[in-house]
Amino acid sequence: MIGICGGIGSGKSVVSRILRLRGEAVYDCDLEAKRIMDGSMEVLSALNSRYGEDVCPKTGPICRPELARRVFSNDEERIWLNTLVHRLVREDVARWHAVKLSEGKERCFVESAILATSGLAQMCEEIWLVTASEEVRIERIKIRDFLDEDAIKKRIQSQKEEERLIATFGIPVKTIDNSGYLSILDQIS
C-alpha cells in the first residue's frame, strides 16, 4: 500500500483524484472516518457516554460542531477520540486493502493528512509526500476555506510534526512538488 500525505493546502486530494481517474484504488481517510463515526455503534455509544446527549444521542447523529468545540480545545479529549477512531479506520483500511488485492488491484493508496500519528504509515510500503510552498498553500486555503492568514499559518505549523515523523519510519518517501512550477502529472507514476 502507498500512503499519500501532506499538510493542509498541499494538494494531496488532487493527487488522489488523478489516481482515481487513472483507475487506481484510493482510500480517503477523512471521508471514511466520518462514515465510520456515523455508523459505528461503538463510536456513538462511547461519545454518548463521555459527552452526553448534546454531543451524541445514543443512536446519533453526532453534533459535530459541539464535538469539535470540546475536542479541539483539550488535548486529552482529542487524544481519546483519535485513539478510538484511528483504530477503527486502520481496521477498515486493512479490510478494504484485502478486498482490493483480491480484485486484482496491484497498487492501493491511502490518503491521510495524519498518516504517521494515525498509525497508517506503518501499513505502507511507500509514502508519497505532497508538498507546496507555504505561500501557495496559504493562498489555496484562503480561497477554499475562507480562513485568515494567521489561522492558516497555525494549522500549517501544527502539521509540521507529521512530516518529521514520516521520516523516522524508514519507509521510502517520494516527494511530489505541487507548488505549480512542475507538472504534477509527470510526478505521479
N, CA, C and O of each residue as an XYZ file, in Angstrom:
756
protein
N       0.854     -1.169      0.000
C       0.000      0.000      0.000
C       0.903      1.236      0.000
O       1.979      1.239      0.598
N       0.443      2.271     -0.678
C       1.178      3.532     -0.762
C       0.377      4.609     -0.032
O      -0.801      4.821     -0.319
N       1.019      5.275      0.899
C       0.370      6.350      1.637
C       0.561      7.670      0.919
O       1.635      7.960      0.394
N      -0.503      8.470      0.905
C      -0.432      9.830      0.346
C      -0.681     10.788      1.503
O      -1.727     10.735      2.149
N       0.284     11.662      1.761
C       0.111     12.603      2.859
C       0.657     13.966      2.454
O       1.300     14.113      1.415
N       0.396     14.931      3.274
C       0.847     16.294      3.041
C      -0.005     17.220      3.877
O      -1.149     16.903      4.203
N       0.541     18.340      4.216
C      -0.181     19.281      5.059
C      -1.340     19.943      4.336
O      -1.522     19.780      3.129
N      -2.107     20.681      5.089
C      -3.273     21.390      4.572
C      -2.853     22.275      3.387
O      -1.874     23.017      3.465
N      -3.605     22.178      2.306
C      -3.353     23.001      1.134
C      -2.236     22.513      0.230
O      -1.908     23.169     -0.758
N      -1.643     21.362      0.558
C      -0.530     20.867     -0.266
C      -1.015     20.262     -1.583
O      -0.301     20.303     -2.585
N      -2.211     19.709     -1.585
C      -2.753     19.132     -2.808
C      -2.828     17.620     -2.815
O      -2.881     17.012     -3.885
N      -2.833     16.996     -1.644
C      -2.919     15.531     -1.613
C      -4.229     15.035     -2.205
O      -4.261     13.956     -2.796
N      -5.300     15.788     -2.064
C      -6.588     15.394     -2.659
C      -6.536     15.465     -4.186
O      -7.189     14.674     -4.866
N      -5.773     16.396     -4.717
C      -5.595     16.493     -6.175
C      -4.879     15.251     -6.677
O      -5.276     14.668     -7.686
N      -3.830     14.845     -5.983
C      -3.096     13.632     -6.352
C      -4.042     12.426     -6.312
O      -4.038     11.600     -7.225
N      -4.837     12.332     -5.268
C      -5.781     11.220     -5.135
C      -6.804     11.211     -6.264
O      -7.128     10.152     -6.801
N      -7.311     12.383     -6.624
C      -8.286     12.453     -7.732
C      -7.674     11.990     -9.051
O      -8.314     11.272     -9.819
N      -6.456     12.395     -9.306
C      -5.773     11.976    -10.531
C      -5.613     10.458    -10.543
O      -5.849      9.808    -11.561
N      -5.212      9.903     -9.407
C      -5.049      8.452     -9.322
C      -6.372      7.725     -9.560
O      -6.412      6.713    -10.260
N      -7.455      8.244     -8.976
C      -8.778      7.625     -9.198
C      -9.164      7.681    -10.673
O      -9.700      6.715    -11.216
N      -8.892      8.813    -11.318
C      -9.201      8.944    -12.737
C      -8.399      7.956    -13.577
O      -8.834      7.554    -14.657
N      -7.246      7.572    -13.086
C      -6.421      6.575    -13.773
C      -6.816      5.143    -13.415
O      -6.189      4.190    -13.874
N      -7.860      4.994    -12.592
C      -8.346      3.663    -12.240
C      -7.708      3.048    -11.008
O      -7.926      1.871    -10.721
N      -6.924      3.825    -10.278
C      -6.278      3.313     -9.071
C      -7.269      3.309     -7.899
O      -8.220      4.091     -7.876
N      -7.036      2.431     -6.942
C      -7.843      2.344     -5.727
C      -7.270      3.303     -4.692
O      -6.097      3.204     -4.331
N      -8.099      4.235     -4.214
C      -7.648      5.222     -3.228
C      -8.652      5.270     -2.081
O      -9.847      5.460     -2.303
N      -8.169      5.099     -0.868
C      -8.973      5.170      0.351
C      -8.792      6.573      0.933
O      -7.670      6.965      1.256
N      -9.871      7.325      1.068
C      -9.857      8.687      1.600
C     -10.175      8.627      3.093
O     -11.331      8.441      3.473
N      -9.171      8.780      3.926
C      -9.353      8.626      5.369
C     -10.328      9.630      5.974
O     -11.105      9.269      6.858
N     -10.305     10.886      5.518
C     -11.238     11.875      6.063
C     -12.678     11.461      5.817
O     -13.498     11.457      6.735
N     -12.976     11.120      4.592
C     -14.330     10.717      4.215
C     -14.746      9.443      4.944
O     -15.846      9.368      5.491
N     -13.877      8.452      4.952
C     -14.214      7.168      5.559
C     -14.301      7.258      7.080
O     -15.111      6.555      7.684
N     -13.494      8.098      7.711
C     -13.580      8.271      9.164
C     -14.937      8.839      9.553
O     -15.514      8.431     10.561
N     -15.450      9.771      8.768
C     -16.791     10.319      9.040
C     -17.852      9.234      8.901
O     -18.766      9.141      9.721
N     -17.727      8.411      7.854
C     -18.679      7.306      7.651
C     -18.625      6.335      8.830
O     -19.659      5.907      9.344
N     -17.419      5.998      9.247
C     -17.251      5.060     10.355
C     -17.831      5.645     11.635
O     -18.552      4.960     12.360
N     -17.524      6.896     11.915
C     -18.046      7.524     13.136
C     -19.565      7.541     13.142
O     -20.189      7.232     14.158
N     -20.160      7.899     12.019
C     -21.624      7.994     11.948
C     -22.311      6.638     12.018
O     -23.455      6.547     12.463
N     -21.620      5.574     11.579
C     -22.260      4.268     11.505
C     -21.826      3.274     12.556
O     -22.346      2.159     12.592
N     -20.899      3.638     13.406
C     -20.378      2.706     14.401
C     -21.084      2.892     15.747
O     -20.987      3.946     16.375
N     -21.784      1.863     16.166
C     -22.432      1.938     17.485
C     -21.377      2.056     18.582
O     -21.636      2.646     19.630
N     -20.189      1.499     18.346
C     -19.109      1.631     19.323
C     -18.746      3.104     19.515
O     -18.589      3.565     20.645
N     -18.615      3.833     18.420
C     -18.266      5.254     18.493
C     -19.430      6.047     19.089
O     -19.234      6.845     20.005
N     -20.630      5.829     18.575
C     -21.794      6.583     19.058
C     -22.000      6.362     20.557
O     -22.273      7.308     21.296
N     -21.869      5.120     21.000
C     -22.034      4.803     22.426
C     -20.933      5.449     23.260
O     -21.203      5.995     24.330
N     -19.694      5.390     22.774
C     -18.576      5.994     23.513
C     -18.738      7.507     23.612
O     -18.495      8.088     24.669
N     -19.151      8.151     22.513
C     -19.364      9.606     22.533
C     -20.495      9.973     23.484
O     -20.393     10.941     24.238
N     -21.566      9.202     23.445
C     -22.701      9.467     24.329
C     -22.285      9.313     25.791
O     -22.632     10.144     26.630
N     -21.542      8.253     26.090
C     -21.104      8.014     27.472
C     -20.171      9.115     27.960
O     -20.249      9.535     29.115
N     -19.303      9.576     27.095
C     -18.292     10.556     27.502
C     -18.847     11.982     27.543
O     -18.521     12.749     28.449
N     -19.688     12.339     26.561
C     -20.107     13.735     26.425
C     -21.595     13.978     26.608
O     -22.012     15.117     26.822
N     -22.389     12.946     26.528
C     -23.822     13.115     26.730
C     -24.586     13.416     25.457
O     -24.039     13.422     24.354
N     -25.875     13.665     25.653
C     -26.820     13.842     24.547
C     -26.547     15.070     23.687
O     -26.868     15.065     22.499
N     -25.959     16.125     24.260
C     -25.742     17.337     23.460
C     -24.655     17.143     22.400
O     -24.607     17.900     21.431
N     -23.787     16.149     22.566
C     -22.797     15.824     21.546
C     -23.286     14.666     20.692
O     -23.127     14.666     19.471
N     -23.888     13.668     21.357
C     -24.300     12.486     20.599
C     -25.417     11.726     21.301
O     -25.178     11.067     22.313
N     -26.638     11.813     20.770
C     -27.688     10.937     21.279
C     -27.261      9.479     21.096
O     -26.363      9.196     20.302
N     -27.881      8.571     21.806
C     -27.446      7.160     21.795
C     -27.321      6.559     20.399
O     -26.435      5.736     20.169
N     -28.171      6.942     19.476
C     -28.104      6.381     18.118
C     -27.708      7.428     17.084
O     -27.891      7.217     15.885
N     -27.169      8.554     17.539
C     -26.713      9.594     16.621
C     -27.828     10.554     16.285
O     -28.919     10.416     16.839
N     -27.627     11.482     15.442
C     -26.355     11.796     14.794
C     -25.435     12.595     15.717
O     -25.875     13.184     16.704
N     -24.185     12.599     15.379
C     -23.182     13.342     16.140
C     -23.344     14.824     15.838
O     -23.478     15.217     14.679
N     -23.330     15.633     16.871
C     -23.335     17.090     16.686
C     -21.870     17.513     16.532
O     -21.178     17.788     17.512
N     -21.429     17.556     15.296
C     -20.005     17.784     15.016
C     -19.481     19.131     15.553
O     -18.371     19.166     16.085
N     -20.230     20.230     15.437
C     -19.689     21.491     15.988
C     -19.441     21.408     17.500
O     -18.440     21.925     17.995
N     -20.352     20.759     18.228
C     -20.177     20.636     19.682
C     -19.026     19.685     20.004
O     -18.254     19.943     20.928
N     -18.903     18.602     19.261
C     -17.793     17.671     19.468
C     -16.465     18.386     19.193
O     -15.521     18.265     19.974
N     -16.394     19.120     18.095
C     -15.173     19.853     17.752
C     -14.810     20.861     18.834
O     -13.639     21.008     19.182
N     -15.813     21.554     19.365
C     -15.558     22.546     20.415
C     -14.895     21.890     21.626
O     -13.969     22.453     22.209
N     -15.363     20.711     22.001
C     -14.825     20.025     23.172
C     -13.465     19.377     22.898
O     -12.582     19.389     23.756
N     -13.306     18.821     21.721
C     -12.123     18.034     21.416
C     -10.930     18.904     21.030
O      -9.811     18.640     21.470
N     -11.147     19.928     20.224
C     -10.022     20.716     19.735
C      -9.522     21.743     20.736
O      -8.502     22.390     20.497
N     -10.209     21.903     21.834
C      -9.731     22.817     22.866
C      -9.078     22.073     24.024
O      -8.653     22.686     25.004
N      -8.999     20.733     23.906
C      -8.488     19.931     25.012
C      -7.684     18.755     24.447
O      -8.248     17.855     23.826
N      -6.375     18.769     24.663
C      -5.508     17.720     24.113
C      -5.906     16.329     24.588
O      -5.880     15.381     23.802
N      -6.270     16.190     25.849
C      -6.655     14.878     26.390
C      -7.885     14.323     25.668
O      -7.942     13.136     25.350
N      -8.855     15.183     25.415
C     -10.067     14.744     24.720
C      -9.787     14.411     23.255
O     -10.344     13.457     22.713
N      -8.925     15.199     22.620
C      -8.556     14.938     21.226
C      -7.842     13.601     21.107
O      -8.108     12.826     20.189
N      -6.934     13.336     22.039
C      -6.199     12.063     22.032
C      -7.151     10.891     22.266
O      -7.028      9.854     21.615
N      -8.097     11.049     23.187
C      -9.078      9.984     23.450
C      -9.871      9.660     22.179
O     -10.014      8.495     21.811
N     -10.383     10.693     21.518
C     -11.184     10.484     20.314
C     -10.335      9.892     19.185
O     -10.768      8.965     18.501
N      -9.133     10.427     18.992
C      -8.256      9.908     17.938
C      -7.906      8.438     18.165
O      -7.869      7.656     17.215
N      -7.653      8.063     19.405
C      -7.336      6.670     19.713
C      -8.484      5.755     19.297
O      -8.255      4.703     18.701
N      -9.690      6.142     19.603
C     -10.868      5.347     19.243
C     -11.054      5.283     17.729
O     -11.189      4.196     17.167
N     -11.061      6.424     17.075
C     -11.372      6.481     15.648
C     -10.223      5.927     14.798
O     -10.477      5.220     13.823
N      -8.993      6.224     15.137
C      -7.858      5.747     14.339
C      -7.803      4.221     14.305
O      -7.496      3.640     13.264
N      -8.093      3.577     15.413
C      -8.105      2.111     15.437
C      -9.145      1.572     14.461
O      -8.868      0.640     13.706
N     -10.325      2.149     14.478
C     -11.391      1.690     13.581
C     -11.057      1.964     12.119
O     -11.373      1.152     11.249
N     -10.426      3.090     11.844
C     -10.027      3.407     10.468
C      -8.943      2.434     10.004
O      -9.000      1.943      8.877
N      -7.961      2.151     10.854
C      -6.914      1.182     10.474
C      -7.526     -0.183     10.156
O      -7.130     -0.831      9.187
N      -8.480     -0.616     10.961
C      -9.155     -1.894     10.712
C      -9.908     -1.854      9.382
O      -9.894     -2.828      8.629
N     -10.559     -0.738      9.098
C     -11.307     -0.592      7.850
C     -10.365     -0.558      6.645
O     -10.662     -1.151      5.608
N      -9.238      0.132      6.780
C      -8.246      0.183      5.702
C      -7.730     -1.229      5.413
O      -7.586     -1.611      4.251
N      -7.453     -1.997      6.453
C      -6.944     -3.358      6.255
C      -7.973     -4.215      5.502
O      -7.604     -4.969      4.601
N      -9.260     -4.106      5.864
C     -10.315     -4.855      5.151
C     -10.406     -4.401      3.696
O     -10.455     -5.227      2.785
N     -10.428     -3.089      3.482
C     -10.515     -2.513      2.142
C      -9.338     -2.979      1.289
O      -9.515     -3.366      0.134
N      -8.141     -2.939      1.863
C      -6.933     -3.326      1.135
C      -7.006     -4.800      0.722
O      -6.658     -5.147     -0.407
N      -7.451     -5.653      1.622
C      -7.580     -7.079      1.306
C      -8.560     -7.298      0.152
O      -8.311     -8.118     -0.732
N      -9.672     -6.563      0.166
C     -10.660     -6.674     -0.912
C     -10.058     -6.212     -2.231
O     -10.215     -6.880     -3.253
N      -9.375     -5.082     -2.216
C      -8.782     -4.552     -3.449
C      -7.726     -5.504     -4.010
O      -7.636     -5.686     -5.224
N      -6.938     -6.102     -3.141
C      -5.941     -7.075     -3.608
C      -6.625     -8.295     -4.224
O      -6.171     -8.820     -5.241
N      -7.722     -8.744     -3.601
C      -8.456     -9.904     -4.144
C      -9.111     -9.573     -5.480
O      -9.381    -10.470     -6.279
N      -9.367     -8.296     -5.724
C      -9.936     -7.863     -7.005
C      -8.855     -7.669     -8.073
O      -9.152     -7.325     -9.217
N      -7.616     -7.891     -7.687
C      -6.519     -7.787     -8.643
C      -5.859     -6.424     -8.731
O      -5.052     -6.193     -9.631
N      -6.176     -5.521     -7.828
C      -5.514     -4.211     -7.831
C      -4.062     -4.393     -7.395
O      -3.786     -4.905     -6.310
N      -3.153     -3.973     -8.244
C      -1.734     -4.119     -7.927
C      -1.259     -3.056     -6.946
O      -0.404     -3.312     -6.099
N      -1.831     -1.851     -7.074
C      -1.454     -0.761     -6.173
C      -2.708     -0.239     -5.496
O      -3.757     -0.074     -6.118
N      -2.569      0.016     -4.209
C      -3.641      0.637     -3.437
C      -3.034      1.824     -2.693
O      -1.911      1.754     -2.196
N      -3.794      2.908     -2.628
C      -3.334      4.140     -1.992
C      -4.244      4.484     -0.821
O      -5.449      4.240     -0.871
N      -3.671      5.044      0.218
C      -4.443      5.543      1.348
C      -4.037      6.997      1.563
O      -2.864      7.303      1.775
N      -5.038      7.898      1.504
C      -4.791      9.339      1.669
C      -5.155      9.760      3.077
O      -6.268      9.521      3.544
N      -4.194     10.396      3.753
C      -4.442     10.870      5.110
C      -3.511     12.035      5.437
O      -2.319     11.997      5.132
N      -4.066     13.055      6.052
C      -3.247     14.187      6.496
C      -2.380     13.780      7.692
O      -1.352     14.401      7.963
N      -2.805     12.737      8.400
C      -2.090     12.310      9.606
C      -1.682     10.836      9.485
O      -1.996     10.019     10.351
N      -1.002     10.527      8.432
C      -0.564      9.161      8.144
C       0.289      8.598      9.289
O       0.135      7.434      9.659
N       1.169      9.402      9.837
C       2.071      8.931     10.899
C       1.341      8.779     12.223
O       1.388      7.713     12.836
N       0.668      9.830     12.671
C       0.065      9.787     14.002
C      -1.156      8.875     14.077
O      -1.555      8.475     15.170
N      -1.750      8.543     12.949
C      -2.899      7.630     12.947
C      -2.483      6.169     12.984
O      -3.316      5.291     13.211
N      -1.192      5.900     12.762
C      -0.712      4.526     12.722
C      -0.803      3.899     11.346
O      -0.494      2.717     11.189
N      -1.217      4.656     10.352
C      -1.354      4.120      8.994
C      -0.027      4.023      8.253
O       0.116      3.186      7.362
N       0.938      4.853      8.598
C       2.221      4.832      7.889
C       2.877      3.457      7.986
O       3.501      2.993      7.031
N       2.733      2.809      9.139
C       3.346      1.501      9.334
C       2.712      0.431      8.448
O       3.284     -0.647      8.285
N       1.544      0.709      7.873
C       0.875     -0.237      6.976
C       1.316     -0.034      5.523
O       0.901     -0.783      4.638
N       2.152      0.974      5.278
C       2.537      1.346      3.914
C       3.939      0.859      3.577
O       4.818      0.795      4.437
N       4.126      0.518      2.305
C       5.464      0.145      1.835
C       6.172      1.339      1.205
O       7.384      1.311      0.993
N       5.406      2.385      0.908
C       5.955      3.615      0.337
C       5.023      4.758      0.720
O       3.827      4.559      0.931
N       5.589      5.954      0.807
C       4.789      7.137      1.130
C       5.057      8.206      0.089
O       6.205      8.482     -0.259
N       3.978      8.805     -0.404
C       4.083      9.947     -1.298
C       3.746     11.187     -0.480
O       2.613     11.346     -0.025
N       4.719     12.057     -0.296
C       4.547     13.291      0.464
C       4.307     14.430     -0.524
O       5.202     14.799     -1.284
N       3.100     14.982     -0.509
C       2.744     16.080     -1.407
C       3.110     17.379     -0.706
O       2.694     17.631      0.425
N       3.897     18.201     -1.399
C       4.364     19.454     -0.809
C       4.014     20.631     -1.717
O       3.760     20.469     -2.911
N       4.010     21.784     -1.130
C       3.854     23.049     -1.848
C       4.439     24.124     -0.949
O       4.508     23.952      0.268
N       4.852     25.215     -1.536
C       5.410     26.297     -0.728
C       4.330     26.827      0.213
O       3.135     26.720     -0.063
N       4.769     27.390      1.308
C       3.821     27.924      2.287
C       2.952     29.018      1.667
O       1.759     29.106      1.957
N       3.550     29.849      0.817
C       2.778     30.923      0.181
C       1.652     30.365     -0.680
O       0.527     30.863     -0.642
N       1.960     29.334     -1.452
C       0.953     28.703     -2.311
C      -0.142     28.072     -1.455
O      -1.328     28.214     -1.752
N       0.260     27.377     -0.393
C      -0.715     26.726      0.485
C      -1.636     27.755      1.131
O      -2.847     27.545      1.206
N      -1.076     28.851      1.591
C      -1.893     29.898      2.230
C      -2.926     30.433      1.247
O      -4.097     30.575      1.601
N      -2.516     30.727      0.036
C      -3.458     31.241     -0.970
C      -4.556     30.231     -1.280
O      -5.725     30.602     -1.392
N      -4.192     28.963     -1.419
C      -5.197     27.926     -1.687
C      -6.225     27.835     -0.559
O      -7.429     27.755     -0.804
N      -5.734     27.850      0.669
C      -6.627     27.691      1.824
C      -7.510     28.921      2.002
O      -8.679     28.792      2.367
N      -6.968     30.110      1.751
C      -7.786     31.331      1.819
C      -8.982     31.218      0.881
O     -10.108     31.550      1.253
N      -8.730     30.749     -0.330
C      -9.798     30.628     -1.334
C     -10.766     29.516     -0.976
O     -11.980     29.688     -1.078
N     -10.230     28.371     -0.554
C     -11.058     27.191     -0.300
C     -11.839     27.278      1.006
O     -13.030     26.966      1.039
N     -11.171     27.705      2.090
C     -11.775     27.641      3.421
C     -12.144     28.996      4.009
O     -12.730     29.062      5.090
N     -11.808     30.076      3.312
C     -12.122     31.439      3.773
C     -11.557     31.721      5.169
O     -12.211     32.371      5.985
N     -10.345     31.231      5.440
C      -9.699     31.475      6.719
C      -8.731     32.644      6.591
O      -8.244     32.945      5.501
N      -8.456     33.300      7.722
C      -7.471     34.374      7.673
C      -6.059     33.780      7.749
O      -5.877     32.634      8.159
N      -5.098     34.556      7.359
C      -3.724     34.077      7.222
C      -3.143     33.557      8.533
O      -2.422     32.559      8.527
N      -3.439     34.210      9.657
C      -2.910     33.738     10.945
C      -3.445     32.350     11.287
O      -2.687     31.491     11.738
N      -4.730     32.121     11.079
C      -5.321     30.802     11.348
C      -4.703     29.740     10.448
O      -4.443     28.619     10.886
N      -4.473     30.095      9.202
C      -3.866     29.151      8.247
C      -2.447     28.803      8.685
O      -2.065     27.633      8.681
N      -1.673     29.806      9.059
C      -0.292     29.561      9.479
C      -0.239     28.667     10.720
O       0.661     27.836     10.845
N      -1.186     28.830     11.628
C      -1.238     27.970     12.817
C      -1.505     26.522     12.421
O      -0.889     25.607     12.968
N      -2.413     26.308     11.480
C      -2.709     24.940     11.030
C      -1.499     24.326     10.333
O      -1.165     23.162     10.554
N      -0.854     25.118      9.496
C       0.340     24.621      8.799
C       1.413     24.250      9.819
O       2.028     23.188      9.718
N       1.637     25.111     10.789
C       2.658     24.861     11.812
C       2.320     23.618     12.627
O       3.214     22.842     12.965
N       1.062     23.420     12.943
C       0.658     22.266     13.766
C       0.870     20.943     13.045
O       0.935     19.898     13.692
N       0.978     20.963     11.727
C       1.145     19.737     10.952
C       2.609     19.423     10.629
O       2.896     18.377     10.047
N       3.524     20.298     10.991
C       4.944     20.075     10.673
C       5.483     18.815     11.343
O       6.341     18.138     10.776
N       5.003     18.493     12.521
C       5.449     17.301     13.242
C       5.150     16.039     12.447
O       5.915     15.076     12.501
N       4.066     16.035     11.725
C       3.674     14.873     10.920
C       4.761     14.549      9.887
O       5.141     13.387      9.741
N       5.257     15.543      9.184
C       6.309     15.323      8.191
C       7.590     14.817      8.851
O       8.281     13.964      8.292
N       7.907     15.332     10.025
C       9.103     14.883     10.741
C       8.951     13.410     11.118
O       9.893     12.631     10.972
N       7.775     13.030     11.599
C       7.545     11.641     11.993
C       7.643     10.684     10.809
O       8.188      9.588     10.935
N       7.119     11.099      9.668
C       7.160     10.260      8.458
C       8.602      9.841      8.165
O       8.855      8.696      7.791
N       9.529     10.756      8.333
C      10.935     10.487      8.021
C      11.562      9.472      8.972
O      12.597      8.889      8.648
N      10.957      9.249     10.139
C      11.558      8.350     11.134
C      11.182      6.887     10.934
O      11.759      6.020     11.590
N      10.233      6.583     10.049
C       9.750      5.213      9.914
C      10.624      4.321      9.035
O      10.473      3.100      9.052
N      11.522      4.910      8.278
C      12.365      4.104      7.399
C      11.633      3.580      6.177
O      12.092      2.635      5.534
N      10.513      4.178      5.855
C       9.725      3.805      4.681
C      10.137      4.746      3.551
O      10.273      5.948      3.776
N      10.338      4.220      2.333
C      10.704      5.117      1.225
C       9.667      6.224      1.028
O       8.463      5.972      1.020
N      10.158      7.446      0.869
C       9.290      8.611      0.688
C       9.583      9.243     -0.664
O      10.727      9.566     -0.984
N       8.531      9.412     -1.444
C       8.609     10.112     -2.731
C       7.952     11.476     -2.529
O       6.802     11.550     -2.094
N       8.664     12.540     -2.837
C       8.108     13.884     -2.686
C       7.507     14.337     -4.012
O       8.140     14.253     -5.064
N       6.283     14.814     -3.933
C       5.579     15.357     -5.099
C       5.405     16.850     -4.863
O       4.691     17.261     -3.949
N       6.056     17.656     -5.685
C       6.002     19.116     -5.556
C       4.766     19.634     -6.286
O       4.665     19.544     -7.510
N       3.845     20.171     -5.523
C       2.602     20.694     -6.089
C       2.509     22.210     -5.926
O       1.426     22.752     -5.703
N       3.644     22.883     -6.039
C       3.658     24.343     -5.926
C       3.178     25.019     -7.198
O       2.891     26.216     -7.201
N       3.092     24.253     -8.280
C       2.641     24.817     -9.543
C       3.753     25.066    -10.531
O       3.503     25.524    -11.646
N       4.999     24.766    -10.135
C       6.132     25.012    -11.014
C       6.478     23.793    -11.872
O       7.045     23.922    -12.958
N       6.127     22.615    -11.366
C       6.386     21.357    -12.072
C       5.053     20.697    -12.407
O       4.063     20.909    -11.706
N       5.019     19.911    -13.455
C       3.806     19.174    -13.805
C       3.563     18.092    -12.763
O       4.404     17.216    -12.561
N       2.422     18.156    -12.108
C       2.090     17.141    -11.106
C       1.833     15.799    -11.791
O       2.122     14.747    -11.221
N       1.298     15.831    -13.000
C       1.038     14.586    -13.739
C       2.318     13.808    -13.989
O       2.327     12.581    -13.890
N       3.404     14.511    -14.314
C       4.681     13.854    -14.580
C       5.279     13.228    -13.308
O       6.096     12.310    -13.387
N       4.869     13.728    -12.155
C       5.434     13.231    -10.891
C       4.676     12.036    -10.326
O       5.164     11.355     -9.424
N       3.489     11.783    -10.855
C       2.660     10.688    -10.363
C       2.796      9.502    -11.315
O       2.280      9.517    -12.432
N       3.494      8.488    -10.849
C       3.634      7.300    -11.695
C       3.548      6.034    -10.872
O       3.645      4.935    -11.418
